[in-house]
Amino acid sequence: MHRTRGAKLIATSLYRHFHRDCARALSCWGPLSHSPRSPFLSFSSRHLARATFRPSFPLLRSASGEREEREENLKVDEVDEEEDDAYLDDNEDWYGDDVQEESDDSESVTKKQEREKAREALLESFREREREQYLSEVEMARDTKSTKFDRKYGRVPVVVNERELDEKFVRGWGKGGQKVNKTSNCVVLTHTPTGIVVKCQATRILPQNRKIARKIMQARLDEVVNGESSKGAIKSMKKRRQKSRRERRRKEEGGDMDGSDDDRRRQSKKDKRKRQIEEEEALLKAFDQKMSP
C-alpha cells in the first residue's frame, strides 16, 4: 500500500516538473506561440516545447532559485488551466463535424447489413418451411399402394405433383442439325418446394422429353426423400456387389491379374478355348466308349 502511494506521488511530481519545463520553453518560443495553428499543434508544441534544460539535481539549486521557481510554478499552473479549457473547447469544435459524419455513415452501413441479413434469414426460413411441408406430405403417403419392393426396403412412395412443378421450354443445343437449335424442345422442370432443377433433351420430340424429365424428377425426389433406400441407391449398391463378386471369382479362378483390359480379354479367350477343348475331349471319350465292344 505504501509503495503504491509513494509511486503515485513520484509520478505526480515528475509530471508537474515536466509540465513546468514545457511552459518555460513555450514562453521563450515567441513566434510559434503567437502564430495561428490547429489545437493539436498548439497542445503538442505547448507540452513538448516546455522540456527545457535545467538542473535536475537539488544540490545545484540555490534558495533564491527555488523561491523563483515556486512563484513561476504558481503562475504556470494558472495559465495551464486556462489553456487546457481553451484546448478542450477547440478540440470539441474540431472533432464535432467529422465524428458526426462518421457515425452517420457507420449507422447507414450497419442498418443496410442488418436488413440484408434479415432478408436472407427470412427467405431461408420460407424455403425450409416448404421443404418440411413437402417431406411431411410424402411421409403421409404410406398406404396400400406401396409395392413389394417398397415394403422390403422400407421406402416411401414418391409421387410427382404437377402443381409443384414449374415447367419451361427452351432451345436445344448440341448435335442434331438446325432443328435442334430452332425448336424449343428442351424441357426444364423446377420442383418448387425443394428447388431441384432437371433439364431433358434426350430426343427431338417434345412430349417424350416431358415424360423423361418427369421420370428423372421422380428419381431425384426419391433420392432426397428415401436417401440410401431409394431405387437408384439400391441399384448402384447391387452393381457394386456384382462387380466385387466377379472380381473375387476371377481372382479365385485365374489368380490375381493386375493388367489392362487387353490382358483380361486375352485371358478370357484362353479360358474359352480351354473349355472347348475339354468339351471335345469329353465327346471323343464318350464316342470311344460307345464304339468299343
C-alpha positions in Angstrom: 0.0 0.0 0.0 2.8 2.4 1.0 4.8 1.5 -2.1 1.8 2.2 -4.4 1.2 5.6 -2.7 4.8 6.5 -3.0 5.0 5.6 -6.6 1.9 7.8 -7.3 3.5 10.8 -5.6 6.7 10.3 -7.5 4.9 10.1 -10.8 2.8 13.2 -10.0 5.8 15.3 -9.1 7.7 14.2 -12.2 4.7 15.2 -14.4 4.5 18.6 -12.7 8.2 19.2 -13.3 7.8 18.2 -17.0 4.7 20.5 -17.3 6.5 23.5 -15.8 9.6 23.0 -18.0 7.5 22.8 -21.2 5.7 26.1 -20.1 9.1 27.8 -19.8 10.3 26.7 -23.2 7.0 27.9 -24.8 7.3 31.3 -23.2 10.8 31.6 -24.8 9.4 30.5 -28.2 7.6 33.7 -29.2 6.9 33.3 -32.9 5.4 29.8 -32.6 3.4 30.7 -29.5 1.6 33.6 -31.3 1.2 32.0 -34.8 -2.3 30.6 -35.8 -2.3 26.8 -35.8 -4.6 23.8 -35.1 -5.4 22.8 -31.5 -3.4 19.6 -32.0 -0.2 21.5 -32.8 -0.9 24.0 -30.0 -1.3 21.2 -27.5 1.7 19.2 -28.7 4.0 22.2 -29.1 3.0 23.6 -25.7 3.8 20.3 -23.9 6.9 19.3 -26.0 8.5 22.8 -26.0 8.4 23.0 -22.3 11.2 20.5 -22.0 14.0 23.0 -21.4 17.4 22.4 -19.9 17.6 22.9 -16.2 19.5 21.2 -13.4 17.5 18.3 -12.1 19.7 17.7 -9.0 18.7 19.5 -5.8 22.3 20.2 -4.9 22.8 22.5 -7.8 19.8 24.8 -6.9 20.1 27.8 -4.7 17.5 29.1 -2.2 16.7 32.1 -4.3 16.4 29.9 -7.4 13.9 27.6 -5.6 11.8 30.6 -4.5 11.7 32.0 -8.0 10.9 28.5 -9.3 8.0 28.2 -6.8 6.5 31.5 -7.9 6.8 30.6 -11.5 5.1 27.3 -10.9 2.1 29.0 -9.4 1.8 31.3 -12.5 2.3 28.5 -14.9 -0.4 26.4 -13.2 -3.0 29.2 -13.6 -2.0 29.7 -17.3 -2.1 25.9 -17.9 -5.7 25.6 -16.5 -6.9 28.4 -18.8 -5.1 26.9 -21.9 -6.4 23.4 -21.2 -10.0 24.7 -21.1 -9.5 26.5 -24.3 -7.9 23.4 -25.9 -10.8 21.2 -24.9 -13.3 23.7 -26.5 -11.3 23.9 -29.7 -10.9 20.2 -29.8 -14.7 19.6 -29.5 -15.3 22.1 -32.3 -12.5 20.4 -34.4 -13.9 16.9 -34.0 -17.6 17.5 -33.9 -18.4 17.5 -37.6 -16.1 14.6 -38.5 -17.4 12.4 -35.7 -21.0 13.1 -36.7 -20.4 12.2 -40.4 -18.5 9.0 -39.5 -21.2 8.0 -37.1 -23.9 8.6 -39.7 -22.0 6.6 -42.4 -21.4 3.7 -40.0 -25.0 3.6 -38.9 -26.3 3.5 -42.5 -23.8 0.7 -43.4 -24.8 -1.3 -40.3 -28.5 -0.9 -41.0 -28.1 -2.0 -44.6 -26.2 -5.1 -43.5 -28.8 -5.9 -40.9 -31.6 -5.6 -43.5 -29.7 -7.9 -45.9 -29.2 -10.5 -43.1 -32.8 -10.4 -42.1 -33.9 -10.8 -45.7 -31.7 -13.8 -46.3 -32.8 -15.4 -43.0 -36.5 -14.9 -43.9 -36.0 -16.4 -47.4 -34.2 -19.4 -45.9 -36.9 -19.9 -43.3 -39.5 -19.9 -46.1 -37.6 -22.5 -48.2 -37.0 -24.7 -45.1 -40.8 -24.5 -44.3 -41.7 -25.6 -47.8 -39.2 -28.5 -47.7 -40.6 -29.6 -44.3 -44.1 -29.4 -45.5 -43.3 -31.4 -48.7 -41.5 -34.1 -46.7 -44.3 -34.3 -44.2 -46.8 -34.8 -47.1 -44.6 -37.5 -48.6 -44.3 -39.3 -45.2 -48.1 -39.4 -45.0 -48.2 -41.3 -48.4 -47.5 -44.7 -46.8 -50.7 -46.5 -47.9 -51.7 -49.8 -49.6 -50.4 -48.7 -52.9 -46.8 -49.3 -51.9 -45.3 -52.2 -53.8 -43.4 -55.2 -52.6 -40.1 -53.5 -53.4 -41.1 -50.5 -51.2 -42.2 -52.7 -48.3 -39.0 -54.7 -48.5 -36.6 -51.8 -48.2 -38.9 -49.5 -46.1 -39.3 -46.9 -48.9 -41.8 -44.1 -49.1 -43.5 -44.0 -52.5 -42.9 -40.7 -54.2 -45.5 -39.1 -56.5 -44.7 -36.0 -58.6 -47.4 -33.4 -58.1 -47.9 -31.3 -61.2 -49.0 -28.3 -59.1 -45.5 -28.2 -57.5 -43.7 -28.2 -60.9 -42.6 -25.1 -62.9 -42.1 -26.2 -66.5 -40.3 -24.2 -69.2 -39.3 -25.0 -72.8 -36.0 -23.6 -74.1 -34.0 -24.0 -77.2 -31.9 -27.1 -77.6 -28.1 -27.3 -78.0 -25.5 -29.7 -79.2 -25.6 -32.0 -82.2 -28.7 -32.7 -84.3 -28.7 -30.2 -87.1 -30.7 -26.9 -87.3 -33.9 -28.4 -86.0 -32.4 -28.8 -82.5 -31.4 -25.1 -82.4 -34.6 -23.8 -83.9 -37.3 -25.5 -81.9 -37.8 -25.2 -78.1 -37.9 -29.0 -77.4 -35.6 -28.9 -74.3 -37.7 -29.3 -71.1 -36.6 -27.5 -67.8 -38.5 -28.7 -64.7 -38.2 -27.0 -61.4 -39.6 -28.5 -58.2 -40.7 -25.5 -56.1 -40.6 -27.0 -52.5 -37.1 -28.5 -52.9 -35.6 -26.3 -55.6 -34.5 -29.3 -57.7 -33.9 -28.4 -61.4 -34.0 -31.1 -64.2 -33.1 -30.5 -67.9 -34.0 -33.0 -70.5 -33.1 -33.1 -74.2 -33.0 -36.9 -74.8 -35.0 -36.8 -78.0 -36.2 -34.3 -80.6 -39.8 -34.9 -79.7 -41.2 -32.6 -77.0 -43.8 -35.0 -75.4 -41.1 -37.7 -75.0 -38.8 -35.2 -73.4 -41.5 -34.2 -70.9 -42.1 -37.8 -69.9 -38.4 -38.5 -69.4 -38.0 -35.2 -67.5 -40.7 -36.3 -65.0 -39.1 -39.7 -64.6 -35.8 -38.1 -63.8 -37.5 -35.7 -61.4 -39.2 -38.6 -59.6 -35.8 -40.3 -59.2 -34.2 -37.2 -57.8 -37.1 -36.7 -55.3 -36.8 -40.4 -54.4 -33.1 -39.8 -53.5 -34.0 -36.8 -51.4 -36.8 -38.4 -49.5 -35.5 -42.0 -49.1 -31.8 -41.5 -49.2 -29.9 -44.8 -49.2 -33.1 -46.8 -49.6 -34.0 -45.1 -52.9 -34.2 -47.2 -56.1 -31.1 -45.5 -57.6 -29.0 -46.1 -54.5 -30.2 -49.8 -54.3 -29.4 -50.4 -57.9 -25.9 -48.9 -57.6 -25.3 -51.0 -54.5 -26.3 -54.1 -56.4 -24.0 -53.2 -59.2 -21.1 -52.7 -56.8 -21.8 -56.1 -55.2 -22.0 -57.9 -58.5 -18.7 -56.3 -59.6 -17.0 -57.3 -56.4 -18.3 -60.9 -56.8 -17.0 -61.0 -60.4 -13.6 -59.7 -59.3 -13.4 -62.3 -56.4 -14.4 -65.1 -58.7 -11.9 -64.1 -61.4 -9.1 -64.0 -58.8 -10.1 -67.4 -57.5 -10.1 -69.0 -60.9 -7.2 -67.3 -62.7 -5.2 -65.8 -59.9 -4.5 -62.2 -59.2 -4.2 -60.5 -62.6 -3.2 -56.8 -62.3 -3.3 -56.0 -66.0 -5.2 -53.9 -68.5 -8.3 -54.7 -70.5 -6.3 -56.4 -73.2 -4.9 -58.8 -70.7 -8.3 -59.6 -69.4 -9.6 -60.2 -72.9 -6.7 -62.5 -73.7 -7.2 -64.5 -70.5 -10.9 -64.8 -71.3 -10.1 -66.2 -74.8 -7.7 -68.7 -73.3 -10.4 -69.8 -70.8 -12.9 -70.2 -73.6 -10.5 -72.2 -75.7 -9.7 -74.4 -72.8 -13.4 -75.2 -72.2 -13.9 -76.0 -75.8 -11.0 -78.5 -75.8 -12.4 -80.1 -72.6 -15.8 -80.5 -74.2 -14.3 -82.0 -77.4 -12.3 -84.5 -75.3 -15.3 -85.5 -73.4 -17.3 -86.1 -76.6 -14.4 -88.2 -78.1 -14.2 -90.2 -74.9 -17.9 -90.9 -74.9 -17.8 -91.9 -78.6 -14.9 -94.4 -78.0 -16.7 -96.0 -75.1 -19.8 -96.4 -77.2 -17.9 -97.9 -80.1 -15.8 -100.2 -78.0 -17.1 -103.9 -77.9 
